């Protein structure tokens, strides 16, 4: 049973992602990238890593 438990723990560690991977970061982009919806975004954008690639969302700043 110990060997099975150790293998299971090893598999979980391989699948786990860093803590920053689930968080949206405010990022400045010079070269346009494709957003989640397929549009080109540039300038200040939200960026997150999904385990395979970076995902981008347009950053909208609200005026008060």
C-alpha angles and dihedrals in degrees: 000000000000093000092051091049092050091049090050091051090050092052091049091051091052092051096045116101129211117270093248092059093076095047128087113235125201105237137176115227124195098177111057116250134191116261128214090272093048098254122129114255131188138164115036112006140159112251132191134168116233096192096270107041145356118274120207132203128185114257112227117194116204122217119224 
